[in-house]
Amino acid sequence: MSISSDMIQTFKEELCEISPKFLKAELSEFSVLLPHRSAMFRWALISLCFIVLYDVSSGQDRVEQSKEEMTASEGAQVIVGCKYITTDTAPYLFWYQQLPNRSPKFILNKLTFGEGTTEPDFKKRFSATLNSTSKTVPLMIKNVHVSDSAVYYCALRPTVTGNTTTLYKNLTHEKA
């Protein structure tokens, strides 16, 4: 299946509706395929797949993931790579998990200055380290489970610059 720039833009708009705090997000997709469920495979070999999405209309700001597929046994540690390219000196990087037939769910974010946040459901086994020298923010999943089978998104939000005036007037309610 070919991925068009319209499909990428539609997905980005949907992500922004889920997380309105994003003003701009560049996405890269990491998929985890469910293993075969026969008795022979109960030890759960987990297959991880990447598909890189590029926004042809974007400038220099983007994220990249190079591997297309990884496999790991249940209980292993998996590192999902994400390289970012931006002119921003203090970017915000985010990781999301999308389970089958679900909306993307926030895992964590990393900031150049400060710790960032990790959702409680992910704190024990999911972590990331932002390296501003190599411009990477790999996601580490410890003790990987079959239930980790999902699509993982790395997202970049550059700092907003330019006109910071309010574009709309706040609505007020007057009592009659």
ZATI-320342 format. One record per atom (N, C-alpha, C): x, y, z; atom name. Coordinates in pm, whole numbers, padded with zeros to 5 digits, always signed. Layout:
N
      c1      c2      c3  torgu
       X       Y       Z     CA
...
//
This chain:
176
      c1      c2      c3  torgu
  +00084  -00117  +00000      N
  +00000  +00000  +00000     CA
  +00088  +00124  +00000      C
  +00059  +00219  -00084      N
  +00134  +00343  -00093     CA
  +00075  +00443  +00005      C
  +00161  +00516  +00073      N
  +00116  +00615  +00170     CA
  +00128  +00752  +00106      C
  +00017  +00821  +00090      N
  +00018  +00953  +00026     CA
  +00038  +01061  +00131      C
  +00078  +01179  +00084      N
  +00096  +01291  +00176     CA
  -00038  +01332  +00237      C
  -00150  +01310  +00165      N
  -00282  +01340  +00222     CA
  -00313  +01249  +00339      C
  -00277  +01119  +00327      N
  -00299  +01024  +00437     CA
  -00218  +01065  +00559      C
  -00094  +01106  +00537      N
  -00007  +01148  +00647     CA
  -00067  +01271  +00715      C
  -00110  +01369  +00636      N
  -00167  +01491  +00692     CA
  -00294  +01461  +00770      C
  -00381  +01374  +00718      N
  -00503  +01336  +00788     CA
  -00470  +01272  +00922      C
  -00370  +01182  +00924      N
  -00332  +01118  +01049     CA
  -00280  +01222  +01148      C
  -00197  +01314  +01101      N
  -00143  +01417  +01190     CA
  -00255  +01501  +01249      C
  -00353  +01537  +01166      N
  -00465  +01616  +01216     CA
  -00542  +01539  +01322      C
  -00561  +01408  +01302      N
  -00631  +01327  +01401     CA
  -00550  +01319  +01530      C
  -00417  +01308  +01521      N
  -00334  +01304  +01640     CA
  -00344  +01436  +01715      C
  -00345  +01547  +01641      N
  -00356  +01678  +01705     CA
  -00490  +01695  +01775      C
  -00597  +01633  +01722      N
  -00726  +01637  +01790     CA
  -00720  +01559  +01920      C
  -00645  +01449  +01921      N
  -00632  +01368  +02042     CA
  -00549  +01444  +02145      C
  -00442  +01510  +02101      N
  -00354  +01587  +02189     CA
  -00346  +01730  +02138      C
  -00442  +01816  +02174      N
  -00445  +01950  +02118     CA
  -00325  +02035  +02159      C
  -00247  +01993  +02260      N
  -00131  +02072  +02298     CA
  -00024  +02073  +02189      C
  -00034  +01981  +02094      N
  +00062  +01980  +01983     CA
  +00024  +02086  +01882      C
  +00117  +02170  +01847      N
  +00094  +02266  +01740     CA
  +00146  +02212  +01609      C
  +00247  +02126  +01617      N
  +00301  +02062  +01498     CA
  +00363  +01932  +01543      C
  +00333  +01824  +01477      N
  +00391  +01695  +01512     CA
  +00440  +01627  +01386      C
  +00562  +01582  +01388      N
  +00616  +01502  +01279     CA
  +00619  +01360  +01331      C
  +00566  +01265  +01255      N
  +00546  +01130  +01306     CA
  +00628  +01028  +01231      C
  +00666  +00926  +01304      N
  +00726  +00808  +01246     CA
  +00655  +00691  +01311      C
  +00630  +00587  +01237      N
  +00546  +00479  +01286     CA
  +00628  +00355  +01313      C
  +00604  +00293  +01428      N
  +00668  +00167  +01465     CA
  +00558  +00069  +01498      C
  +00549  -00039  +01423      N
  +00441  -00137  +01442     CA
  +00494  -00260  +01512      C
  +00412  -00319  +01595      N
  +00444  -00445  +01660     CA
  +00338  -00545  +01615      C
  +00381  -00653  +01553      N
  +00288  -00753  +01504     CA
  +00268  -00862  +01608      C
  +00145  -00905  +01624      N
  +00115  -01013  +01719     CA
  +00177  -01143  +01672      C
  +00234  -01221  +01762      N
  +00293  -01348  +01723     CA
  +00186  -01453  +01695      C
  +00226  -01562  +01631      N
  +00137  -01675  +01605     CA
  +00095  -01732  +01740      C
  -00029  -01770  +01757      N
  -00077  -01813  +01888     CA
  -00090  -01964  +01901      C
  -00022  -02043  +01821      N
  -00030  -02188  +01836     CA
  +00044  -02230  +01962      C
  +00020  -02353  +02007      N
  +00084  -02405  +02128     CA
  +00235  -02399  +02116      C
  +00286  -02421  +01996      N
  +00430  -02420  +01973     CA
  +00492  -02283  +02000      C
  +00413  -02177  +01985      N
  +00468  -02043  +02001     CA
  +00420  -01974  +02129      C
  +00385  -02049  +02231      N
  +00336  -01987  +02354     CA
  +00441  -01905  +02425      C
  +00567  -01934  +02398      N
  +00675  -01854  +02457     CA
  +00677  -01716  +02395      C
  +00595  -01695  +02294      N
  +00565  -01564  +02237     CA
  +00683  -01491  +02176      C
  +00717  -01530  +02058      N
  +00812  -01453  +01979     CA
  +00738  -01330  +01930      C
  +00790  -01216  +01961      N
  +00723  -01092  +01927     CA
  +00792  -01030  +01807      C
  +00716  -00999  +01708      N
  +00770  -00939  +01586     CA
  +00737  -00791  +01584      C
  +00838  -00710  +01564      N
  +00821  -00566  +01564     CA
  +00851  -00512  +01425      C
  +00765  -00428  +01373      N
  +00776  -00376  +01237     CA
  +00775  -00224  +01236      C
  +00858  -00163  +01151      N
  +00862  -00018  +01135     CA
  +00811  +00020  +00997      C
  +00742  +00128  +00989      N
  +00713  +00193  +00862     CA
  +00741  +00341  +00886      C
  +00825  +00398  +00804      N
  +00861  +00538  +00823     CA
  +00767  +00626  +00743      C
  +00713  +00726  +00809      N
  +00627  +00823  +00743     CA
  +00703  +00954  +00731      C
  +00708  +01007  +00613      N
  +00770  +01137  +00591     CA
  +00664  +01234  +00541      C
  +00667  +01353  +00591      N
  +00577  +01456  +00544     CA
  +00649  +01533  +00435      C
  +00604  +01516  +00312      N
  +00671  +01579  +00199     CA
  +00658  +01730  +00203      C
  +00561  +01782  +00278      N
  +00543  +01927  +00283     CA
  +00621  +01993  +00396      C
  +00680  +01914  +00485      N
  +00749  +01974  +00598     CA
  +00885  +02028  +00557      C
  +00936  +02117  +00638      N
  +01068  +02173  +00614     CA
  +01173  +02080  +00668      C
  +01252  +02129  +00762      N
  +01362  +02050  +00816     CA
  +01321  +01967  +00937      C
  +01212  +01998  +01001      N
  +01173  +01928  +01123     CA
  +01106  +01796  +01091      C
  +01165  +01687  +01143      N
  +01105  +01555  +01121     CA
  +01170  +01452  +01215      C
  +01109  +01335  +01221      N
  +01167  +01222  +01292     CA
  +01189  +01110  +01192      C
  +01286  +01023  +01221      N
  +01318  +00911  +01132     CA
  +01340  +00785  +01213      C
  +01294  +00675  +01160      N
  +01322  +00543  +01216     CA
  +01372  +00457  +01101      C
  +01487  +00393  +01119      N
  +01550  +00326  +01006     CA
  +01512  +00179  +00990      C
  +01493  +00105  +01098      N
  +01464  -00038  +01085     CA
  +01320  -00061  +01044      C
  +01300  -00162  +00963      N
  +01164  -00195  +00923     CA
  +01106  -00309  +01005      C
  +01190  -00393  +01065      N
  +01138  -00506  +01142     CA
  +01237  -00547  +01249      C
  +01185  -00583  +01364      N
  +01263  -00638  +01475     CA
  +01185  -00755  +01532      C
  +01255  -00851  +01588      N
  +01188  -00958  +01661     CA
  +01255  -00972  +01797      C
  +01176  -01011  +01895      N
  +01228  -01030  +02030     CA
  +01143  -01135  +02100      C
  +01205  -01211  +02187      N
  +01132  -01308  +02268     CA
  +01065  -01235  +02384      C
  +00955  -01291  +02429      N
  +00886  -01234  +02544     CA
  +00982  -01229  +02661      C
  +00982  -01118  +02732      N
  +01072  -01100  +02845     CA
  +01201  -01028  +02810      C
  +01229  -01012  +02682      N
  +01351  -00944  +02638     CA
  +01334  -00793  +02649      C
  +01443  -00723  +02627      N
  +01441  -00577  +02621     CA
  +01445  -00535  +02474      C
  +01363  -00438  +02438      N
  +01357  -00388  +02301     CA
  +01386  -00239  +02302      C
  +01468  -00195  +02207      N
  +01495  -00053  +02193     CA
  +01446  -00009  +02055      C
  +01353  +00083  +02054      N
  +01295  +00137  +01931     CA
  +01364  +00270  +01903      C
  +01439  +00276  +01794      N
  +01515  +00397  +01764     CA
  +01430  +00507  +01705      C
  +01468  +00629  +01735      N
  +01404  +00747  +01677     CA
  +01507  +00858  +01670      C
  +01535  +00903  +01549      N
  +01627  +01015  +01529     CA
  +01543  +01135  +01488      C
  +01574  +01251  +01543      N
  +01499  +01370  +01506     CA
  +01590  +01471  +01437      C
  +01529  +01547  +01348      N
  +01601  +01652  +01277     CA
  +01519  +01778  +01295      C
  +01580  +01879  +01354      N
  +01512  +02006  +01378     CA
  +01615  +02117  +01393      C
  +01573  +02237  +01366      N
  +01658  +02353  +01390     CA
  +01634  +02409  +01530      C
  +01532  +02358  +01597      N
  +01498  +02402  +01732     CA
  +01606  +02355  +01829      C
  +01649  +02443  +01918      N
  +01753  +02408  +02015     CA
  +01695  +02342  +02140      C
  +01565  +02345  +02157      N
  +01501  +02283  +02274     CA
  +01374  +02209  +02232      C
  +01388  +02103  +02153      N
  +01268  +02033  +02105     CA
  +01202  +01948  +02213      C
  +01076  +01917  +02192      N
  +01000  +01824  +02275     CA
  +00980  +01699  +02191      C
  +01014  +01582  +02247      N
  +00995  +01454  +02178     CA
  +00894  +01372  +02255      C
  +00808  +01300  +02184      N
  +00699  +01224  +02243     CA
  +00697  +01083  +02188      C
  +00650  +00989  +02268      N
  +00622  +00851  +02224     CA
  +00477  +00820  +02253      C
  +00412  +00754  +02156      N
  +00273  +00710  +02169     CA
  +00264  +00562  +02134      C
  +00166  +00495  +02193      N
  +00136  +00355  +02162     CA
  -00007  +00349  +02111      C
  -00027  +00280  +01997      N
  -00162  +00261  +01945     CA
  -00191  +00113  +01934      C
  -00277  +00063  +02022      N
  -00321  -00075  +02017     CA
  -00419  -00092  +01902      C
  -00437  -00215  +01852      N
  -00530  -00237  +01741     CA
  -00669  -00181  +01771      C
  -00725  -00110  +01675      N
  -00859  -00051  +01683     CA
  -00876  +00049  +01797      C
  -00768  +00112  +01838      N
  -00772  +00213  +01945     CA
  -00705  +00342  +01898      C
  -00729  +00449  +01970      N
  -00660  +00575  +01943     CA
  -00519  +00569  +02002      C
  -00426  +00648  +01950      N
  -00292  +00651  +02010     CA
  -00300  +00695  +02156      C
  -00216  +00634  +02239      N
  -00212  +00664  +02382     CA
  -00073  +00718  +02417      C
  -00070  +00830  +02487      N
  +00056  +00892  +02528     CA
  +00135  +00800  +02620      C
  +00262  +00778  +02588      N
  +00352  +00700  +02674     CA
  +00436  +00795  +02758      C
  +00513  +00881  +02688      N
  +00604  +00970  +02758     CA
  +00648  +01083  +02668      C
  +00705  +01186  +02730      N
  +00771  +01290  +02652     CA
  +00906  +01321  +02715      C
  +00996  +01371  +02634      N
  +01129  +01409  +02679     CA
  +01159  +01549  +02631      C
  +01220  +01626  +02716      N
  +01253  +01764  +02687     CA
  +01405  +01779  +02691      C
  +01456  +01877  +02618      N
  +01600  +01904  +02623     CA
  +01638  +01949  +02763      C
  +01556  +02035  +02823      N
  +01580  +02084  +02958     CA
  +01467  +02034  +03046      C
  +01498  +01953  +03145      N
  +01395  +01898  +03232     CA
  +01377  +01749  +03208      C
  +01296  +01689  +03291      N
  +01277  +01544  +03289     CA
  +01173  +01496  +03189      C
  +01070  +01572  +03165      N
  +00958  +01521  +03085     CA
  +00867  +01441  +03176      C
  +00769  +01373  +03116      N
  +00674  +01295  +03195     CA
  +00653  +01158  +03132      C
  +00616  +01062  +03217      N
  +00581  +00928  +03171     CA
  +00447  +00892  +03235      C
  +00355  +00841  +03155      N
  +00225  +00799  +03207     CA
  +00243  +00685  +03307      C
  +00165  +00683  +03415      N
  +00179  +00580  +03518     CA
  +00174  +00436  +03465      C
  +00087  +00408  +03368      N
  +00075  +00272  +03313     CA
  +00204  +00223  +03248      C
  +00292  +00315  +03210      N
  +00413  +00279  +03136     CA
  +00542  +00295  +03218      C
  +00534  +00352  +03338      N
  +00655  +00387  +03415     CA
  +00748  +00270  +03445      C
  +00695  +00153  +03473      N
  +00780  +00041  +03515     CA
  +00866  -00014  +03402      C
  +00814  -00018  +03279      N
  +00887  -00088  +03172     CA
  +00926  -00002  +03052      C
  +00870  +00117  +03039      N
  +00898  +00202  +02924     CA
  +00979  +00324  +02967      C
  +01085  +00354  +02891      N
  +01165  +00473  +02920     CA
  +01230  +00522  +02792      C
  +01278  +00645  +02796      N
  +01349  +00704  +02682     CA
  +01449  +00804  +02735      C
  +01556  +00823  +02660      N
  +01657  +00922  +02693     CA
  +01679  +01009  +02571      C
  +01664  +01140  +02589      N
  +01686  +01233  +02479     CA
  +01834  +01268  +02476      C
  +01899  +01241  +02363      N
  +02040  +01275  +02344     CA
  +02047  +01387  +02241      C
  +02070  +01510  +02289      N
  +02069  +01624  +02198     CA
  +02193  +01630  +02109      C
  +02300  +01558  +02146      N
  +02420  +01554  +02062     CA
  +02396  +01468  +01939      C
  +02345  +01346  +01959      N
  +02318  +01256  +01846     CA
  +02178  +01277  +01789      C
  +02099  +01362  +01856      N
  +01960  +01391  +01816     CA
  +01878  +01263  +01805      C
  +01881  +01185  +01912      N
  +01805  +01061  +01919     CA
  +01723  +01057  +02048      C
  +01615  +00981  +02045      N
  +01532  +00959  +02163     CA
  +01475  +00818  +02155      C
  +01562  +00715  +02175      N
  +01515  +00577  +02164     CA
  +01419  +00540  +02278      C
  +01318  +00462  +02243      N
  +01223  +00411  +02342     CA
  +01270  +00273  +02385      C
  +01288  +00253  +02515      N
  +01329  +00123  +02568     CA
  +01209  +00057  +02634      C
  +01182  -00066  +02593      N
  +01074  -00145  +02654     CA
  +01140  -00264  +02722      C
  +01133  -00268  +02856      N
  +01191  -00379  +02932     CA
  +01088  -00490  +02946      C
  +01136  -00613  +02955      N
  +01048  -00727  +02979     CA
  +00926  -00725  +02886      C
  +00953  -00722  +02756      N
  +00848  -00706  +02656     CA
  +00744  -00818  +02665      C
  +00616  -00778  +02655      N
  +00503  -00871  +02662     CA
  +00432  -00876  +02527      C
  +00356  -00982  +02504      N
  +00274  -00990  +02384     CA
  +00177  -00873  +02381      C
  +00129  -00831  +02497      N
  +00034  -00719  +02503     CA
  +00097  -00586  +02461      C
  +00229  -00583  +02443      N
  +00296  -00463  +02392     CA
  +00283  -00453  +02240      C
  +00221  -00554  +02178      N
  +00202  -00552  +02033     CA
  +00113  -00434  +01997      C
  +00170  -00339  +01924      N
  +00100  -00214  +01894     CA
  +00179  -00137  +01789      C
  +00128  -00022  +01754      N
  +00201  +00071  +01669     CA
  +00258  +00177  +01763      C
  +00387  +00206  +01750      N
  +00453  +00305  +01834     CA
  +00491  +00425  +01747      C
  +00455  +00544  +01795      N
  +00482  +00667  +01722     CA
  +00582  +00753  +01798      C
  +00681  +00797  +01728      N
  +00774  +00897  +01779     CA
  +00730  +01030  +01719      C
  +00716  +01133  +01800      N
  +00668  +01262  +01750     CA
  +00758  +01375  +01800      C
  +00770  +01478  +01720      N
  +00852  +01595  +01749     CA
  +00764  +01717  +01748      C
  +00778  +01800  +01851      N
  +00707  +01928  +01853     CA
  +00808  +02039  +01872      C
  +00837  +02113  +01769      N
  +00929  +02224  +01786     CA
  +00866  +02336  +01869      C
  +00948  +02419  +01924      N
  +00901  +02535  +01999     CA
  +00832  +02631  +01904      C
  +00723  +02690  +01949      N
  +00649  +02785  +01867     CA
  +00719  +02920  +01873      C
  +00737  +02981  +01757      N
  +00797  +03115  +01753     CA
  +00709  +03205  +01668      C
  +00734  +03333  +01674      N
  +00659  +03426  +01589     CA
  +00550  +03496  +01668      C
  +00440  +03527  +01601      N
  +00330  +03603  +01659     CA
  +00262  +03521  +01768      C
  +00264  +03573  +01889      N
  +00203  +03501  +02001     CA
  +00071  +03564  +02047      C
  +00016  +03657  +01968      N
  -00110  +03720  +02007     CA
  -00225  +03621  +01990      C
  -00329  +03639  +02068      N
  -00445  +03551  +02062     CA
  -00515  +03568  +01928      C
  -00546  +03458  +01864      N
  -00610  +03461  +01733     CA
  -00762  +03468  +01743      C
  -00818  +03447  +01861      N
  -00962  +03453  +01878     CA
  -00992  +03512  +02015      C
  -01109  +03565  +02030      N
  -01151  +03624  +02156     CA
  -01218  +03515  +02240      C
  -01184  +03509  +02368      N
  -01249  +03411  +02456     CA
  -01398  +03440  +02464      C
  -01477  +03335  +02460      N
  -01622  +03350  +02470     CA
  -01660  +03365  +02617      C
  -01754  +03452  +02643      N
  -01803  +03468  +02780     CA
  -01953  +03448  +02781      C
  -02003  +03408  +02894      N
  -02147  +03386  +02909     CA
  -02201  +03495  +03001      C
  -02299  +03568  +02952      N
  -02361  +03672  +03032     CA
  -02497  +03622  +03080      C
  -02524  +03645  +03208      N
  -02654  +03606  +03263     CA
  -02760  +03704  +03216      C
  -02876  +03652  +03181      N
  -02985  +03738  +03131     CA
  -03062  +03801  +03243      C
//
